[in-house]
Amino acid sequence: MQDASSKVPQNQKNAKMQQGQKPRPNANPSSAAITTSGAQKKDVLRSWPAIAGLVATLAAIAAGYAYWQHSVLHPSTDNAYIQANIVPIAPLASGLVTEVNAKEFTTVKTGDVLVRLDPAPFEAALKAAEAKLTLAQQQATGPAAQSPAAKANVDQAQAGVDEARLELDHATIKAPVDGIIGKVRVRPGSIAKAGMSLFPLIDTSKWWVDANFKETDLSRIAAGQKATVTIDLYPSHEFSGEVEAVSPASGASFSLLPAENSTGNWVKTTQRFPVRIGLTPKAGDPELRIGASAAVTVDTTSKGSGSGAQ
């Protein structure tokens, strides 16, 4: 017959044995290291978004500062327009137009004949002046040659001849400069009056940009500083220029009716001042056109002759 203790279930025996035993140390130390390393990796992965955000913030701050610094040292404006001298072609004598060689929007050279007036009246005037001179010279011969009156008559007749020749020369109107013909408003058969503009001639020897800068940029801009210019006509081409002068007054001050407000109903607006940028031509520059929109950037770190209005 078996003892009662022998009837205790086996699982209860095992539980009692486990309660009486001490915990054994981990038999595999490397497994603990692996567990620790995995936890550290999880911590790094959790902190990565924060690190990335910090780096992105610092990069944005650095980029913003660089942009601000560049904008301060390189003021720019897109309120700018291409300009050149426009020479009005006008006769110095009145007459009938017989020939018009000027063609609209074509290039001409200095001395090219643009318009001719009927030379007949001027030739007749010259012949009459020459006849008077001949008569005055004949009267000044003999005993009266040394008289002041005879000498004065000869001088006066000679002046008449010179004036008549000059008038004949004025019957041929030539190009005073190299340039491009504008809108031609005269035709053969029309009457040209002395001093009346027949058409404009754009002087292509000198081009510049009238750039209107904000008054907050003006203190850093000075004559002699380098500038870069881009034109809407040629957005991929960059022109070189130099500050020539800064206006002593705002653009509004030169208007026909300058703005004036003394009622107290006033809103402050940033004024703009014209700055002339002389263009430096170089090989490969495309053809310029008056009035074309432009954008100008001035390098205030380049050498200038001073600040403020020139």
Protein Blocks (a to p, Z undefined) as FASTA:
>chain_A
ZZfklmpcfklmmmmmmmmpccdddfblklmmmmmmmmmmmmmmmmmmmmmmmmmmmmmm
mmmmmmmmmmmmmccdfbdcddddddddddfbdcddfbdfbdghiacdehiafbdcdfkl
mmmmmmmmmmmmmmmmmmmgcjllmpmklmmmmmmmmmmmmmmmmmmmmmpccdfbgcdd
dddfbdehiacdehiafbdcddfkbccddddddfklmmmgcehiacddddfklmmbccdd
ddfbdcfbdfklmpmbdcddfeopacdddddddddddddddehiacddehiacdddddfk
bccfbecjZZ
